[in-house]
Amino acid sequence: MALCKPVFSAPLGADTPTSCCFSYISRQIPQNFIADYFETSSQCSKPGVIFLTKRGRQVCADPSMEWVQKYVSDLELSA
């Protein structure tokens, strides 16, 4: 499982750290484990979707994967 590490790579004047993904989870996680998500900043070296689990963990996923896109879509519809 690839967990996210916060990286302090915010632009000058910004006071919020940016979370970036340096690796992705290698397997699909059960959708019922997911509580929410957010996308990584465009300032990160690689794109990513960070899923927040119901247990409070952050998991980096590859946004080009079909299951990731489905989870994001489902979360948007339920919001």
mmCIF file of the N, C-alpha and C atoms, coordinates in Angstrom:
data_MODEL
# 
_entry.id   MODEL 
# 
loop_
_atom_site.group_PDB 
_atom_site.id 
_atom_site.type_symbol 
_atom_site.label_atom_id 
_atom_site.label_alt_id 
_atom_site.label_comp_id 
_atom_site.label_asym_id 
_atom_site.label_entity_id 
_atom_site.label_seq_id 
_atom_site.pdbx_PDB_ins_code 
_atom_site.Cartn_x 
_atom_site.Cartn_y 
_atom_site.Cartn_z 
_atom_site.occupancy 
_atom_site.B_iso_or_equiv 
_atom_site.pdbx_formal_charge 
_atom_site.auth_seq_id 
_atom_site.auth_comp_id 
_atom_site.auth_asym_id 
_atom_site.auth_atom_id 
_atom_site.pdbx_PDB_model_num 
ATOM 1   N N  . MET A 1 1  ? 0.851   -1.163 0.000   1.00 0.00 ? 1  MET A N  1 
ATOM 2   C CA . MET A 1 1  ? 0.000   0.000  0.000   1.00 0.00 ? 1  MET A CA 1 
ATOM 3   C C  . MET A 1 1  ? 0.898   1.228  0.000   1.00 0.00 ? 1  MET A C  1 
ATOM 4   N N  . ALA A 1 2  ? 0.627   2.180  -0.854  1.00 0.00 ? 2  ALA A N  1 
ATOM 5   C CA . ALA A 1 2  ? 1.409   3.405  -0.915  1.00 0.00 ? 2  ALA A CA 1 
ATOM 6   C C  . ALA A 1 2  ? 0.698   4.479  -0.116  1.00 0.00 ? 2  ALA A C  1 
ATOM 7   N N  . LEU A 1 3  ? 1.310   4.940  0.917   1.00 0.00 ? 3  LEU A N  1 
ATOM 8   C CA . LEU A 1 3  ? 0.742   6.022  1.693   1.00 0.00 ? 3  LEU A CA 1 
ATOM 9   C C  . LEU A 1 3  ? 1.348   7.329  1.221   1.00 0.00 ? 3  LEU A C  1 
ATOM 10  N N  . CYS A 1 4  ? 0.630   8.405  1.401   1.00 0.00 ? 4  CYS A N  1 
ATOM 11  C CA . CYS A 1 4  ? 1.096   9.708  0.934   1.00 0.00 ? 4  CYS A CA 1 
ATOM 12  C C  . CYS A 1 4  ? 1.952   10.366 1.996   1.00 0.00 ? 4  CYS A C  1 
ATOM 13  N N  . LYS A 1 5  ? 2.883   11.137 1.525   1.00 0.00 ? 5  LYS A N  1 
ATOM 14  C CA . LYS A 1 5  ? 3.703   11.923 2.424   1.00 0.00 ? 5  LYS A CA 1 
ATOM 15  C C  . LYS A 1 5  ? 3.469   13.392 2.102   1.00 0.00 ? 5  LYS A C  1 
ATOM 16  N N  . PRO A 1 6  ? 3.163   14.216 3.100   1.00 0.00 ? 6  PRO A N  1 
ATOM 17  C CA . PRO A 1 6  ? 2.999   15.632 2.811   1.00 0.00 ? 6  PRO A CA 1 
ATOM 18  C C  . PRO A 1 6  ? 4.336   16.236 2.392   1.00 0.00 ? 6  PRO A C  1 
ATOM 19  N N  . VAL A 1 7  ? 4.290   17.041 1.389   1.00 0.00 ? 7  VAL A N  1 
ATOM 20  C CA . VAL A 1 7  ? 5.490   17.696 0.889   1.00 0.00 ? 7  VAL A CA 1 
ATOM 21  C C  . VAL A 1 7  ? 5.249   19.188 0.946   1.00 0.00 ? 7  VAL A C  1 
ATOM 22  N N  . PHE A 1 8  ? 6.205   19.910 1.457   1.00 0.00 ? 8  PHE A N  1 
ATOM 23  C CA . PHE A 1 8  ? 6.043   21.343 1.578   1.00 0.00 ? 8  PHE A CA 1 
ATOM 24  C C  . PHE A 1 8  ? 6.563   22.026 0.325   1.00 0.00 ? 8  PHE A C  1 
ATOM 25  N N  . SER A 1 9  ? 5.717   21.999 -0.709  1.00 0.00 ? 9  SER A N  1 
ATOM 26  C CA . SER A 1 9  ? 6.110   22.581 -1.984  1.00 0.00 ? 9  SER A CA 1 
ATOM 27  C C  . SER A 1 9  ? 5.042   23.549 -2.467  1.00 0.00 ? 9  SER A C  1 
ATOM 28  N N  . ALA A 1 10 ? 4.611   24.398 -1.587  1.00 0.00 ? 10 ALA A N  1 
ATOM 29  C CA . ALA A 1 10 ? 3.583   25.375 -1.933  1.00 0.00 ? 10 ALA A CA 1 
ATOM 30  C C  . ALA A 1 10 ? 4.234   26.625 -2.508  1.00 0.00 ? 10 ALA A C  1 
ATOM 31  N N  . PRO A 1 11 ? 3.502   27.364 -3.340  1.00 0.00 ? 11 PRO A N  1 
ATOM 32  C CA . PRO A 1 11 ? 4.055   28.596 -3.896  1.00 0.00 ? 11 PRO A CA 1 
ATOM 33  C C  . PRO A 1 11 ? 4.275   29.634 -2.807  1.00 0.00 ? 11 PRO A C  1 
ATOM 34  N N  . LEU A 1 12 ? 5.102   30.609 -3.108  1.00 0.00 ? 12 LEU A N  1 
ATOM 35  C CA . LEU A 1 12 ? 5.362   31.686 -2.155  1.00 0.00 ? 12 LEU A CA 1 
ATOM 36  C C  . LEU A 1 12 ? 4.053   32.352 -1.764  1.00 0.00 ? 12 LEU A C  1 
ATOM 37  N N  . GLY A 1 13 ? 3.901   32.621 -0.502  1.00 0.00 ? 13 GLY A N  1 
ATOM 38  C CA . GLY A 1 13 ? 2.701   33.274 -0.027  1.00 0.00 ? 13 GLY A CA 1 
ATOM 39  C C  . GLY A 1 13 ? 1.603   32.295 0.367   1.00 0.00 ? 13 GLY A C  1 
ATOM 40  N N  . ALA A 1 14 ? 1.719   31.061 -0.057  1.00 0.00 ? 14 ALA A N  1 
ATOM 41  C CA . ALA A 1 14 ? 0.716   30.064 0.323   1.00 0.00 ? 14 ALA A CA 1 
ATOM 42  C C  . ALA A 1 14 ? 1.103   29.494 1.678   1.00 0.00 ? 14 ALA A C  1 
ATOM 43  N N  . ASP A 1 15 ? 0.117   29.239 2.506   1.00 0.00 ? 15 ASP A N  1 
ATOM 44  C CA . ASP A 1 15 ? 0.443   28.721 3.829   1.00 0.00 ? 15 ASP A CA 1 
ATOM 45  C C  . ASP A 1 15 ? -0.111  27.321 4.062   1.00 0.00 ? 15 ASP A C  1 
ATOM 46  N N  . THR A 1 16 ? -0.469  26.632 2.986   1.00 0.00 ? 16 THR A N  1 
ATOM 47  C CA . THR A 1 16 ? -0.963  25.268 3.107   1.00 0.00 ? 16 THR A CA 1 
ATOM 48  C C  . THR A 1 16 ? 0.012   24.310 2.443   1.00 0.00 ? 16 THR A C  1 
ATOM 49  N N  . PRO A 1 17 ? 0.498   23.300 3.157   1.00 0.00 ? 17 PRO A N  1 
ATOM 50  C CA . PRO A 1 17 ? 1.381   22.324 2.521   1.00 0.00 ? 17 PRO A CA 1 
ATOM 51  C C  . PRO A 1 17 ? 0.626   21.537 1.453   1.00 0.00 ? 17 PRO A C  1 
ATOM 52  N N  . THR A 1 18 ? 1.352   21.041 0.485   1.00 0.00 ? 18 THR A N  1 
ATOM 53  C CA . THR A 1 18 ? 0.779   20.290 -0.619  1.00 0.00 ? 18 THR A CA 1 
ATOM 54  C C  . THR A 1 18 ? 1.115   18.815 -0.452  1.00 0.00 ? 18 THR A C  1 
ATOM 55  N N  . SER A 1 19 ? 0.124   17.950 -0.618  1.00 0.00 ? 19 SER A N  1 
ATOM 56  C CA . SER A 1 19 ? 0.375   16.509 -0.586  1.00 0.00 ? 19 SER A CA 1 
ATOM 57  C C  . SER A 1 19 ? 0.634   16.030 -1.998  1.00 0.00 ? 19 SER A C  1 
ATOM 58  N N  . CYS A 1 20 ? 1.701   15.275 -2.163  1.00 0.00 ? 20 CYS A N  1 
ATOM 59  C CA . CYS A 1 20 ? 2.062   14.717 -3.462  1.00 0.00 ? 20 CYS A CA 1 
ATOM 60  C C  . CYS A 1 20 ? 2.205   13.206 -3.337  1.00 0.00 ? 20 CYS A C  1 
ATOM 61  N N  . CYS A 1 21 ? 1.975   12.516 -4.442  1.00 0.00 ? 21 CYS A N  1 
ATOM 62  C CA . CYS A 1 21 ? 2.164   11.069 -4.495  1.00 0.00 ? 21 CYS A CA 1 
ATOM 63  C C  . CYS A 1 21 ? 3.472   10.763 -5.207  1.00 0.00 ? 21 CYS A C  1 
ATOM 64  N N  . PHE A 1 22 ? 4.279   9.915  -4.620  1.00 0.00 ? 22 PHE A N  1 
ATOM 65  C CA . PHE A 1 22 ? 5.528   9.484  -5.253  1.00 0.00 ? 22 PHE A CA 1 
ATOM 66  C C  . PHE A 1 22 ? 5.428   8.038  -5.720  1.00 0.00 ? 22 PHE A C  1 
ATOM 67  N N  . SER A 1 23 ? 4.414   7.339  -5.238  1.00 0.00 ? 23 SER A N  1 
ATOM 68  C CA . SER A 1 23 ? 4.117   5.988  -5.716  1.00 0.00 ? 23 SER A CA 1 
ATOM 69  C C  . SER A 1 23 ? 2.625   5.769  -5.526  1.00 0.00 ? 23 SER A C  1 
ATOM 70  N N  . TYR A 1 24 ? 2.104   4.791  -6.266  1.00 0.00 ? 24 TYR A N  1 
ATOM 71  C CA . TYR A 1 24 ? 0.679   4.503  -6.213  1.00 0.00 ? 24 TYR A CA 1 
ATOM 72  C C  . TYR A 1 24 ? 0.437   3.143  -5.569  1.00 0.00 ? 24 TYR A C  1 
ATOM 73  N N  . ILE A 1 25 ? -0.751  2.975  -5.012  1.00 0.00 ? 25 ILE A N  1 
ATOM 74  C CA . ILE A 1 25 ? -1.135  1.672  -4.483  1.00 0.00 ? 25 ILE A CA 1 
ATOM 75  C C  . ILE A 1 25 ? -1.122  0.678  -5.647  1.00 0.00 ? 25 ILE A C  1 
ATOM 76  N N  . SER A 1 26 ? -0.630  -0.519 -5.395  1.00 0.00 ? 26 SER A N  1 
ATOM 77  C CA . SER A 1 26 ? -0.444  -1.489 -6.479  1.00 0.00 ? 26 SER A CA 1 
ATOM 78  C C  . SER A 1 26 ? -1.692  -2.316 -6.773  1.00 0.00 ? 26 SER A C  1 
ATOM 79  N N  . ARG A 1 27 ? -2.676  -2.270 -5.899  1.00 0.00 ? 27 ARG A N  1 
ATOM 80  C CA . ARG A 1 27 ? -3.895  -3.053 -6.132  1.00 0.00 ? 27 ARG A CA 1 
ATOM 81  C C  . ARG A 1 27 ? -5.117  -2.221 -5.762  1.00 0.00 ? 27 ARG A C  1 
ATOM 82  N N  . GLN A 1 28 ? -6.228  -2.618 -6.304  1.00 0.00 ? 28 GLN A N  1 
ATOM 83  C CA . GLN A 1 28 ? -7.484  -1.928 -6.022  1.00 0.00 ? 28 GLN A CA 1 
ATOM 84  C C  . GLN A 1 28 ? -7.887  -2.171 -4.575  1.00 0.00 ? 28 GLN A C  1 
ATOM 85  N N  . ILE A 1 29 ? -8.321  -1.113 -3.908  1.00 0.00 ? 29 ILE A N  1 
ATOM 86  C CA . ILE A 1 29 ? -8.809  -1.262 -2.539  1.00 0.00 ? 29 ILE A CA 1 
ATOM 87  C C  . ILE A 1 29 ? -10.341 -1.287 -2.568  1.00 0.00 ? 29 ILE A C  1 
ATOM 88  N N  . PRO A 1 30 ? -10.968 -1.951 -1.621  1.00 0.00 ? 30 PRO A N  1 
ATOM 89  C CA . PRO A 1 30 ? -12.433 -2.018 -1.615  1.00 0.00 ? 30 PRO A CA 1 
ATOM 90  C C  . PRO A 1 30 ? -13.059 -0.622 -1.516  1.00 0.00 ? 30 PRO A C  1 
ATOM 91  N N  . GLN A 1 31 ? -14.052 -0.386 -2.349  1.00 0.00 ? 31 GLN A N  1 
ATOM 92  C CA . GLN A 1 31 ? -14.673 0.935  -2.406  1.00 0.00 ? 31 GLN A CA 1 
ATOM 93  C C  . GLN A 1 31 ? -15.322 1.316  -1.079  1.00 0.00 ? 31 GLN A C  1 
ATOM 94  N N  . ASN A 1 32 ? -15.796 0.342  -0.326  1.00 0.00 ? 32 ASN A N  1 
ATOM 95  C CA . ASN A 1 32 ? -16.445 0.667  0.949   1.00 0.00 ? 32 ASN A CA 1 
ATOM 96  C C  . ASN A 1 32 ? -15.448 1.108  2.027   1.00 0.00 ? 32 ASN A C  1 
ATOM 97  N N  . PHE A 1 33 ? -14.147 1.049  1.745   1.00 0.00 ? 33 PHE A N  1 
ATOM 98  C CA . PHE A 1 33 ? -13.134 1.565  2.671   1.00 0.00 ? 33 PHE A CA 1 
ATOM 99  C C  . PHE A 1 33 ? -12.960 3.075  2.515   1.00 0.00 ? 33 PHE A C  1 
ATOM 100 N N  . ILE A 1 34 ? -13.448 3.633  1.394   1.00 0.00 ? 34 ILE A N  1 
ATOM 101 C CA . ILE A 1 34 ? -13.164 5.019  1.031   1.00 0.00 ? 34 ILE A CA 1 
ATOM 102 C C  . ILE A 1 34 ? -14.213 5.969  1.592   1.00 0.00 ? 34 ILE A C  1 
ATOM 103 N N  . ALA A 1 35 ? -13.751 7.045  2.243   1.00 0.00 ? 35 ALA A N  1 
ATOM 104 C CA . ALA A 1 35 ? -14.652 8.058  2.780   1.00 0.00 ? 35 ALA A CA 1 
ATOM 105 C C  . ALA A 1 35 ? -14.675 9.305  1.902   1.00 0.00 ? 35 ALA A C  1 
ATOM 106 N N  . ASP A 1 36 ? -13.534 9.659  1.311   1.00 0.00 ? 36 ASP A N  1 
ATOM 107 C CA . ASP A 1 36 ? -13.433 10.888 0.522   1.00 0.00 ? 36 ASP A CA 1 
ATOM 108 C C  . ASP A 1 36 ? -12.173 10.818 -0.325  1.00 0.00 ? 36 ASP A C  1 
ATOM 109 N N  . TYR A 1 37 ? -11.936 11.851 -1.115  1.00 0.00 ? 37 TYR A N  1 
ATOM 110 C CA . TYR A 1 37 ? -10.738 11.899 -1.954  1.00 0.00 ? 37 TYR A CA 1 
ATOM 111 C C  . TYR A 1 37 ? -10.381 13.348 -2.251  1.00 0.00 ? 37 TYR A C  1 
ATOM 112 N N  . PHE A 1 38 ? -9.159  13.561 -2.683  1.00 0.00 ? 38 PHE A N  1 
ATOM 113 C CA . PHE A 1 38 ? -8.776  14.829 -3.291  1.00 0.00 ? 38 PHE A CA 1 
ATOM 114 C C  . PHE A 1 38 ? -7.668  14.557 -4.285  1.00 0.00 ? 38 PHE A C  1 
ATOM 115 N N  . GLU A 1 39 ? -7.511  15.473 -5.226  1.00 0.00 ? 39 GLU A N  1 
ATOM 116 C CA . GLU A 1 39 ? -6.474  15.335 -6.241  1.00 0.00 ? 39 GLU A CA 1 
ATOM 117 C C  . GLU A 1 39 ? -5.232  16.080 -5.784  1.00 0.00 ? 39 GLU A C  1 
ATOM 118 N N  . THR A 1 40 ? -4.078  15.576 -6.178  1.00 0.00 ? 40 THR A N  1 
ATOM 119 C CA . THR A 1 40 ? -2.833  16.240 -5.816  1.00 0.00 ? 40 THR A CA 1 
ATOM 120 C C  . THR A 1 40 ? -2.689  17.532 -6.614  1.00 0.00 ? 40 THR A C  1 
ATOM 121 N N  . SER A 1 41 ? -1.839  18.392 -6.134  1.00 0.00 ? 41 SER A N  1 
ATOM 122 C CA . SER A 1 41 ? -1.596  19.679 -6.779  1.00 0.00 ? 41 SER A CA 1 
ATOM 123 C C  . SER A 1 41 ? -0.899  19.504 -8.121  1.00 0.00 ? 41 SER A C  1 
ATOM 124 N N  . SER A 1 42 ? -1.116  20.439 -9.009  1.00 0.00 ? 42 SER A N  1 
ATOM 125 C CA . SER A 1 42 ? -0.416  20.433 -10.297 1.00 0.00 ? 42 SER A CA 1 
ATOM 126 C C  . SER A 1 42 ? 1.073   20.702 -10.111 1.00 0.00 ? 42 SER A C  1 
ATOM 127 N N  . GLN A 1 43 ? 1.469   21.146 -8.929  1.00 0.00 ? 43 GLN A N  1 
ATOM 128 C CA . GLN A 1 43 ? 2.884   21.389 -8.642  1.00 0.00 ? 43 GLN A CA 1 
ATOM 129 C C  . GLN A 1 43 ? 3.635   20.095 -8.321  1.00 0.00 ? 43 GLN A C  1 
ATOM 130 N N  . CYS A 1 44 ? 2.920   19.017 -8.110  1.00 0.00 ? 44 CYS A N  1 
ATOM 131 C CA . CYS A 1 44 ? 3.559   17.731 -7.811  1.00 0.00 ? 44 CYS A CA 1 
ATOM 132 C C  . CYS A 1 44 ? 4.190   17.154 -9.074  1.00 0.00 ? 44 CYS A C  1 
ATOM 133 N N  . SER A 1 45 ? 5.206   16.324 -8.899  1.00 0.00 ? 45 SER A N  1 
ATOM 134 C CA . SER A 1 45 ? 5.929   15.761 -10.039 1.00 0.00 ? 45 SER A CA 1 
ATOM 135 C C  . SER A 1 45 ? 5.102   14.748 -10.817 1.00 0.00 ? 45 SER A C  1 
ATOM 136 N N  . LYS A 1 46 ? 4.129   14.093 -10.172 1.00 0.00 ? 46 LYS A N  1 
ATOM 137 C CA . LYS A 1 46 ? 3.247   13.165 -10.883 1.00 0.00 ? 46 LYS A CA 1 
ATOM 138 C C  . LYS A 1 46 ? 1.827   13.351 -10.375 1.00 0.00 ? 46 LYS A C  1 
ATOM 139 N N  . PRO A 1 47 ? 0.846   13.167 -11.260 1.00 0.00 ? 47 PRO A N  1 
ATOM 140 C CA . PRO A 1 47 ? -0.542  13.337 -10.832 1.00 0.00 ? 47 PRO A CA 1 
ATOM 141 C C  . PRO A 1 47 ? -0.955  12.225 -9.879  1.00 0.00 ? 47 PRO A C  1 
ATOM 142 N N  . GLY A 1 48 ? -1.933  12.496 -9.065  1.00 0.00 ? 48 GLY A N  1 
ATOM 143 C CA . GLY A 1 48 ? -2.414  11.471 -8.155  1.00 0.00 ? 48 GLY A CA 1 
ATOM 144 C C  . GLY A 1 48 ? -3.776  11.803 -7.589  1.00 0.00 ? 48 GLY A C  1 
ATOM 145 N N  . VAL A 1 49 ? -4.467  10.770 -7.175  1.00 0.00 ? 49 VAL A N  1 
ATOM 146 C CA . VAL A 1 49 ? -5.710  10.904 -6.422  1.00 0.00 ? 49 VAL A CA 1 
ATOM 147 C C  . VAL A 1 49 ? -5.417  10.327 -5.049  1.00 0.00 ? 49 VAL A C  1 
ATOM 148 N N  . ILE A 1 50 ? -5.718  11.092 -4.025  1.00 0.00 ? 50 ILE A N  1 
ATOM 149 C CA . ILE A 1 50 ? -5.490  10.631 -2.660  1.00 0.00 ? 50 ILE A CA 1 
ATOM 150 C C  . ILE A 1 50 ? -6.844  10.285 -2.053  1.00 0.00 ? 50 ILE A C  1 
ATOM 151 N N  . PHE A 1 51 ? -7.026  9.000  -1.806  1.00 0.00 ? 51 PHE A N  1 
ATOM 152 C CA . PHE A 1 51 ? -8.251  8.544  -1.162  1.00 0.00 ? 51 PHE A CA 1 
ATOM 153 C C  . PHE A 1 51 ? -8.055  8.602  0.344   1.00 0.00 ? 51 PHE A C  1 
ATOM 154 N N  . LEU A 1 52 ? -9.073  9.096  1.042   1.00 0.00 ? 52 LEU A N  1 
ATOM 155 C CA . LEU A 1 52 ? -9.074  9.114  2.497   1.00 0.00 ? 52 LEU A CA 1 
ATOM 156 C C  . LEU A 1 52 ? -9.933  7.942  2.946   1.00 0.00 ? 52 LEU A C  1 
ATOM 157 N N  . THR A 1 53 ? -9.341  7.048  3.715   1.00 0.00 ? 53 THR A N  1 
ATOM 158 C CA . THR A 1 53 ? -10.093 5.873  4.156   1.00 0.00 ? 53 THR A CA 1 
ATOM 159 C C  . THR A 1 53 ? -10.917 6.202  5.397   1.00 0.00 ? 53 THR A C  1 
ATOM 160 N N  . LYS A 1 54 ? -11.856 5.343  5.691   1.00 0.00 ? 54 LYS A N  1 
ATOM 161 C CA . LYS A 1 54 ? -12.702 5.527  6.868   1.00 0.00 ? 54 LYS A CA 1 
ATOM 162 C C  . LYS A 1 54 ? -11.899 5.406  8.156   1.00 0.00 ? 54 LYS A C  1 
ATOM 163 N N  . ARG A 1 55 ? -10.702 4.821  8.074   1.00 0.00 ? 55 ARG A N  1 
ATOM 164 C CA . ARG A 1 55 ? -9.823  4.713  9.250   1.00 0.00 ? 55 ARG A CA 1 
ATOM 165 C C  . ARG A 1 55 ? -8.833  5.868  9.335   1.00 0.00 ? 55 ARG A C  1 
ATOM 166 N N  . GLY A 1 56 ? -8.967  6.847  8.439   1.00 0.00 ? 56 GLY A N  1 
ATOM 167 C CA . GLY A 1 56 ? -8.142  8.041  8.512   1.00 0.00 ? 56 GLY A CA 1 
ATOM 168 C C  . GLY A 1 56 ? -6.828  7.982  7.758   1.00 0.00 ? 56 GLY A C  1 
ATOM 169 N N  . ARG A 1 57 ? -6.609  6.948  6.967   1.00 0.00 ? 57 ARG A N  1 
ATOM 170 C CA . ARG A 1 57 ? -5.376  6.852  6.185   1.00 0.00 ? 57 ARG A CA 1 
ATOM 171 C C  . ARG A 1 57 ? -5.538  7.551  4.849   1.00 0.00 ? 57 ARG A C  1 
ATOM 172 N N  . GLN A 1 58 ? -4.414  7.972  4.292   1.00 0.00 ? 58 GLN A N  1 
ATOM 173 C CA . GLN A 1 58 ? -4.387  8.553  2.954   1.00 0.00 ? 58 GLN A CA 1 
ATOM 174 C C  . GLN A 1 58 ? -3.669  7.576  2.037   1.00 0.00 ? 58 GLN A C  1 
ATOM 175 N N  . VAL A 1 59 ? -4.313  7.254  0.917   1.00 0.00 ? 59 VAL A N  1 
ATOM 176 C CA . VAL A 1 59 ? -3.775  6.279  -0.017  1.00 0.00 ? 59 VAL A CA 1 
ATOM 177 C C  . VAL A 1 59 ? -3.673  6.919  -1.393  1.00 0.00 ? 59 VAL A C  1 
ATOM 178 N N  . CYS A 1 60 ? -2.488  6.867  -1.978  1.00 0.00 ? 60 CYS A N  1 
ATOM 179 C CA . CYS A 1 60 ? -2.269  7.433  -3.311  1.00 0.00 ? 60 CYS A CA 1 
ATOM 180 C C  . CYS A 1 60 ? -2.668  6.425  -4.382  1.00 0.00 ? 60 CYS A C  1 
ATOM 181 N N  . ALA A 1 61 ? -3.413  6.909  -5.374  1.00 0.00 ? 61 ALA A N  1 
ATOM 182 C CA . ALA A 1 61 ? -3.847  6.053  -6.476  1.00 0.00 ? 61 ALA A CA 1 
ATOM 183 C C  . ALA A 1 61 ? -3.571  6.749  -7.803  1.00 0.00 ? 61 ALA A C  1 
ATOM 184 N N  . ASP A 1 62 ? -3.376  5.944  -8.833  1.00 0.00 ? 62 ASP A N  1 
ATOM 185 C CA . ASP A 1 62 ? -3.094  6.434  -10.181 1.00 0.00 ? 62 ASP A CA 1 
ATOM 186 C C  . ASP A 1 62 ? -4.396  6.906  -10.825 1.00 0.00 ? 62 ASP A C  1 
ATOM 187 N N  . PRO A 1 63 ? -4.497  8.202  -11.159 1.00 0.00 ? 63 PRO A N  1 
ATOM 188 C CA . PRO A 1 63 ? -5.743  8.724  -11.721 1.00 0.00 ? 63 PRO A CA 1 
ATOM 189 C C  . PRO A 1 63 ? -6.085  8.172  -13.104 1.00 0.00 ? 63 PRO A C  1 
ATOM 190 N N  . SER A 1 64 ? -5.152  7.499  -13.759 1.00 0.00 ? 64 SER A N  1 
ATOM 191 C CA . SER A 1 64 ? -5.449  6.931  -15.075 1.00 0.00 ? 64 SER A CA 1 
ATOM 192 C C  . SER A 1 64 ? -6.089  5.540  -14.979 1.00 0.00 ? 64 SER A C  1 
ATOM 193 N N  . MET A 1 65 ? -6.108  4.959  -13.787 1.00 0.00 ? 65 MET A N  1 
ATOM 194 C CA . MET A 1 65 ? -6.701  3.628  -13.607 1.00 0.00 ? 65 MET A CA 1 
ATOM 195 C C  . MET A 1 65 ? -8.233  3.729  -13.615 1.00 0.00 ? 65 MET A C  1 
ATOM 196 N N  . GLU A 1 66 ? -8.856  2.762  -14.265 1.00 0.00 ? 66 GLU A N  1 
ATOM 197 C CA . GLU A 1 66 ? -10.317 2.782  -14.407 1.00 0.00 ? 66 GLU A CA 1 
ATOM 198 C C  . GLU A 1 66 ? -11.031 2.740  -13.055 1.00 0.00 ? 66 GLU A C  1 
ATOM 199 N N  . TRP A 1 67 ? -10.557 1.919  -12.120 1.00 0.00 ? 67 TRP A N  1 
ATOM 200 C CA . TRP A 1 67 ? -11.222 1.820  -10.821 1.00 0.00 ? 67 TRP A CA 1 
ATOM 201 C C  . TRP A 1 67 ? -11.123 3.125  -10.038 1.00 0.00 ? 67 TRP A C  1 
ATOM 202 N N  . VAL A 1 68 ? -10.017 3.841  -10.197 1.00 0.00 ? 68 VAL A N  1 
ATOM 203 C CA . VAL A 1 68 ? -9.837  5.128  -9.510  1.00 0.00 ? 68 VAL A CA 1 
ATOM 204 C C  . VAL A 1 68 ? -10.852 6.130  -10.057 1.00 0.00 ? 68 VAL A C  1 
ATOM 205 N N  . GLN A 1 69 ? -10.982 6.180  -11.374 1.00 0.00 ? 69 GLN A N  1 
ATOM 206 C CA . GLN A 1 69 ? -11.942 7.088  -12.000 1.00 0.00 ? 69 GLN A CA 1 
ATOM 207 C C  . GLN A 1 69 ? -13.374 6.766  -11.573 1.00 0.00 ? 69 GLN A C  1 
ATOM 208 N N  . LYS A 1 70 ? -13.700 5.479  -11.447 1.00 0.00 ? 70 LYS A N  1 
ATOM 209 C CA . LYS A 1 70 ? -15.042 5.082  -11.006 1.00 0.00 ? 70 LYS A CA 1 
ATOM 210 C C  . LYS A 1 70 ? -15.290 5.521  -9.566  1.00 0.00 ? 70 LYS A C  1 
ATOM 211 N N  . TYR A 1 71 ? -14.318 5.306  -8.684  1.00 0.00 ? 71 TYR A N  1 
ATOM 212 C CA . TYR A 1 71 ? -14.478 5.711  -7.286  1.00 0.00 ? 71 TYR A CA 1 
ATOM 213 C C  . TYR A 1 71 ? -14.677 7.219  -7.181  1.00 0.00 ? 71 TYR A C  1 
ATOM 214 N N  . VAL A 1 72 ? -13.879 7.982  -7.932  1.00 0.00 ? 72 VAL A N  1 
ATOM 215 C CA . VAL A 1 72 ? -13.990 9.446  -7.909  1.00 0.00 ? 72 VAL A CA 1 
ATOM 216 C C  . VAL A 1 72 ? -15.378 9.860  -8.397  1.00 0.00 ? 72 VAL A C  1 
ATOM 217 N N  . SER A 1 73 ? -15.824 9.268  -9.488  1.00 0.00 ? 73 SER A N  1 
ATOM 218 C CA . SER A 1 73 ? -17.145 9.582  -10.040 1.00 0.00 ? 73 SER A CA 1 
ATOM 219 C C  . SER A 1 73 ? -18.247 9.260  -9.031  1.00 0.00 ? 73 SER A C  1 
ATOM 220 N N  . ASP A 1 74 ? -18.160 8.102  -8.408  1.00 0.00 ? 74 ASP A N  1 
ATOM 221 C CA . ASP A 1 74 ? -19.163 7.705  -7.419  1.00 0.00 ? 74 ASP A CA 1 
ATOM 222 C C  . ASP A 1 74 ? -19.165 8.647  -6.214  1.00 0.00 ? 74 ASP A C  1 
ATOM 223 N N  . LEU A 1 75 ? -17.987 9.068  -5.776  1.00 0.00 ? 75 LEU A N  1 
ATOM 224 C CA . LEU A 1 75 ? -17.903 10.001 -4.648  1.00 0.00 ? 75 LEU A CA 1 
ATOM 225 C C  . LEU A 1 75 ? -18.492 11.358 -5.015  1.00 0.00 ? 75 LEU A C  1 
ATOM 226 N N  . GLU A 1 76 ? -18.276 11.796 -6.245  1.00 0.00 ? 76 GLU A N  1 
ATOM 227 C CA . GLU A 1 76 ? -18.842 13.067 -6.705  1.00 0.00 ? 76 GLU A CA 1 
ATOM 228 C C  . GLU A 1 76 ? -20.370 12.997 -6.729  1.00 0.00 ? 76 GLU A C  1 
ATOM 229 N N  . LEU A 1 77 ? -20.910 11.882 -7.190  1.00 0.00 ? 77 LEU A N  1 
ATOM 230 C CA . LEU A 1 77 ? -22.364 11.729 -7.274  1.00 0.00 ? 77 LEU A CA 1 
ATOM 231 C C  . LEU A 1 77 ? -23.013 11.665 -5.897  1.00 0.00 ? 77 LEU A C  1 
ATOM 232 N N  . SER A 1 78 ? -22.297 11.145 -4.918  1.00 0.00 ? 78 SER A N  1 
ATOM 233 C CA . SER A 1 78 ? -22.869 11.007 -3.577  1.00 0.00 ? 78 SER A CA 1 
ATOM 234 C C  . SER A 1 78 ? -22.654 12.252 -2.717  1.00 0.00 ? 78 SER A C  1 
ATOM 235 N N  . ALA A 1 79 ? -21.913 13.220 -3.234  1.00 0.00 ? 79 ALA A N  1 
ATOM 236 C CA . ALA A 1 79 ? -21.616 14.443 -2.454  1.00 0.00 ? 79 ALA A CA 1 
ATOM 237 C C  . ALA A 1 79 ? -22.807 15.379 -2.408  1.00 0.00 ? 79 ALA A C  1 
# 
